[in-house]
Amino acid sequence: MEDGRYIIGVDLGGTSINVGAVPFEGGTVLGMRSLPTEPHHGAKFVVDRMVGLIQDVIRDARREGDLAADFALGIGLGSPGPLDRASGTVIETPNLGWRNFPLRDLIANAVGLEAELDNDANAATLGEWWQGAGRGVRSLVGVTLGTGIGGGLILDGEVYHGVSDAAAEIGHMTIDSTGRKCNCGNYGCLEAYASGPAIAARAREGLEAGAPSLLPEMVAGDLEQITAATVSEAIVAGDVYAADVMRETAKFLGTGVANLINLLNPEMIVISGGVTRAGDHLFEPLRSEVRKRAFREAAESCRIVANELGDMAGVIGAAATFRIVRYGPL
Amino acid sequence: MEDGRYIIGVDLGGTSINVGAVPFEGGTVLGMRSLPTEPHHGAKFVVDRMVGLIQDVIRDARREGDLAADFALGIGLGSPGPLDRASGTVIETPNLGWRNFPLRDLIANAVGLEAELDNDANAATLGEWWQGAGRGVRSLVGVTLGTGIGGGLILDGEVYHGVSDAAAEIGHMTIDSTGRKCNCGNYGCLEAYASGPAIAARAREGLEAGAPSLLPEMVAGDLEQITAATVSEAIVAGDVYAADVMRETAKFLGTGVANLINLLNPEMIVISGGVTRAGDHLFEPLRSEVRKRAFREAAESCRIVANELGDMAGVIGAAATFRIVRYGPL
């Protein structure tokens, strides 16, 4: 933080709100704060909570980093989408229950700083590109495995948004047109195989068919309690069945990643989400499936790696969004 | 052709070589010439034939358009790939039997004009964007259905090549991971369902199972003679079975196109190739499948249209490649 200028990065999720002060040139994030989102209290509650966190962060960052108050350049917001960047409006977020919600201007007016808005998956990808696994790479695809599967695209050194800010819906890529039913209503979306709930559902199916495993014991016999995290824990405990479930997950994910590589020929794919804790149980079969399905030239020029920044990626990337809109490409 | 400056566009295919003089600012292509490629005569034969065509076109264009000889700015080459644009080398083309072939410099030296190289599918997409169906659009995806399925990407006003010039391999997008075997060795590639040979193969399968149709009569009982063009002709003649085959093709293609839309949120998808002659028999079920599988925001902002320039797209786009490399974005 050479000159003390910084941008507030806000990562708004369905579960929690993370806020930090991100130095203009990157580096250590100051004053990090986090609170649960609690969207059931309504939109005003969430906005007030965001504003409070931002004010706390500005105060703390000044204390921690010896920052001048007027060096807060503005606020970058990462929010679930779809959204419209030009107007700063969240068009719809099922998780938060918002529709056509002018989030950017509400925050900017309440805090008294200018703000910019992008979607959370783009922000996380941008964060990993600027300060994390993707530093120095020209084109990369971020894939976040969670309750859903999100994505972000950095192409030729810039975030690619598409014509209506709706690009990078990686989770709803069809990999098996007559396959598993997805929450979106279609069949065979990547998300129906490799999201957290899909991993848990596939694990349960095998257990119900009688596969031997530590998993039932880990959830005291209540298979509904199994999550993707339970599967990862079981792998660490040496469970062969759980490792099989992860290998199968990796094959589905590898099919989707191969599609991304054949289409976009990126230098890197960054995989984020709790499932990366499975380590080589995920990445080895994933890379192997990609080698089978992607063109050699494209596969050989693409590294497939885990994210480095964890939850910080969203905060750092949200700040980067503001910087890019106001000050040009990183 | 206001100032008489032009670029020679060369579209090299496995079947034919098309060459024309493309005005710097676009507009009517002059001196168009075409000859079969005849790659079995070897690389030298093909290069000599290309050089001869280029020289003929320069002479004819001057005559037709009253062009000054020194207004030929250079040569744009579209070739099957993969290739390396920086070195102007064709890395491999199974159709022509070339490997690591320095096409750009061989042509440039023989003609005495500078040259640039890009792959044929990128060139065709660029042509449609500059002068055809995609005029004025910011981001589009070109999909060419032929013996294989090729593609090109124009993203935010520029051709997107990827990190090793290997982007836009649309034909090998997996849409059905356990589906039909593709020539590439994998299963369930779009090309295994919607390329010309795949359409013909699916038509034959139904006929062998006893479907009533005009098709067998049209090929005098020799089902091996059925091509995608025969299927299109049968549709025009009112054949219900052929229309079913095309509807099924459109559904597969629609799955692939929906993936492109969910991932890239383009303003337009331009479909090229003989199969577009099926008109609404292709486009209606294609659009319907896309509406089912793509996100609403992204689907609503994307027009799905047929190409406008036919074979000229490759020539015009090849010339545009030269213009962009030497003079900046269009």
Contacts between the chains, C-beta under 8 A, distances in Angstrom:
chain1	res1	chain2	res2	distance
A	82	B	295	7.6
A	82	B	297	5.2
A	91	B	297	7.2
A	138	B	163	6.1
A	139	B	162	6.7
A	139	B	163	5.6
A	151	B	263	7.9
A	153	B	263	7.9
A	155	B	155	6.2
A	155	B	160	6.1
A	156	B	158	7.5
A	156	B	160	6.8
A	158	B	156	7.5
A	160	B	155	6.1
A	160	B	156	6.9
A	160	B	264	7.6
A	161	B	265	7.4
A	162	B	139	6.7
A	162	B	264	6.0
A	162	B	265	2.5
A	162	B	266	6.9
A	162	B	298	6.9
A	163	B	138	6.1
A	163	B	139	5.6
A	163	B	265	5.6
A	163	B	266	6.4
A	163	B	267	4.5
A	163	B	301	5.3
A	163	B	302	7.6
A	164	B	265	6.0
A	164	B	297	5.4
A	164	B	298	6.7
A	164	B	300	8.0
A	164	B	301	4.3
A	165	B	265	7.5
A	166	B	265	4.3
A	166	B	295	6.0
A	166	B	297	4.6
A	166	B	298	4.2
A	166	B	301	7.4
A	167	B	263	6.6
A	167	B	264	5.6
A	167	B	265	4.0
A	167	B	298	7.7
A	168	B	263	6.5
A	168	B	265	8.0
A	169	B	262	4.1
A	169	B	263	6.8
A	169	B	265	8.0
A	169	B	295	5.6
A	169	B	298	7.0
A	170	B	262	7.8
A	170	B	263	6.7
A	172	B	262	5.1
A	172	B	293	7.7
A	172	B	294	8.0
A	172	B	295	6.7
A	173	B	259	4.9
A	173	B	262	6.2
A	173	B	263	6.5
A	174	B	175	5.7
A	174	B	255	5.0
A	174	B	258	6.7
A	174	B	259	5.8
A	174	B	293	6.1
A	175	B	174	5.6
A	175	B	175	7.3
A	175	B	176	7.9
A	175	B	177	5.3
A	176	B	175	7.9
A	176	B	176	5.7
A	176	B	177	5.0
A	176	B	178	6.9
A	176	B	179	7.9
A	176	B	188	7.5
A	177	B	175	5.3
A	177	B	176	5.0
A	177	B	179	7.7
A	177	B	252	7.3
A	177	B	255	4.9
A	178	B	176	6.8
A	179	B	176	7.9
A	179	B	177	7.8
A	186	B	292	6.7
A	186	B	293	5.4
A	188	B	176	7.6
A	252	B	177	7.4
A	255	B	174	5.0
A	255	B	177	4.9
A	258	B	174	6.7
A	259	B	173	4.9
A	259	B	174	5.8
A	259	B	259	7.0
A	260	B	263	7.6
A	262	B	169	4.1
A	262	B	170	7.7
A	262	B	172	5.1
A	262	B	173	6.2
A	263	B	151	7.9
A	263	B	153	7.9
A	263	B	167	6.6
A	263	B	168	6.5
A	263	B	169	6.8
A	263	B	170	6.7
A	263	B	173	6.5
A	263	B	260	7.6
A	263	B	263	6.9
A	264	B	160	7.6
A	264	B	162	6.1
A	264	B	167	5.6
A	265	B	161	7.4
A	265	B	162	2.5
A	265	B	163	5.6
A	265	B	164	6.0
A	265	B	165	7.5
A	265	B	166	4.3
A	265	B	167	4.0
A	265	B	168	8.0
A	265	B	169	8.0
A	266	B	162	6.9
A	266	B	163	6.4
A	267	B	163	4.5
A	292	B	186	6.7
A	293	B	172	7.7
A	293	B	174	6.1
A	293	B	186	5.3
A	294	B	172	8.0
A	295	B	82	7.6
A	295	B	166	6.0
A	295	B	169	5.6
A	295	B	172	6.7
A	297	B	82	5.2
A	297	B	91	7.2
A	297	B	164	5.4
A	297	B	166	4.6
A	298	B	162	7.0
A	298	B	164	6.7
A	298	B	166	4.2
A	298	B	167	7.7
A	298	B	169	7.0
A	300	B	164	8.0
A	301	B	163	5.3
A	301	B	164	4.3
A	301	B	166	7.4
A	302	B	163	7.6
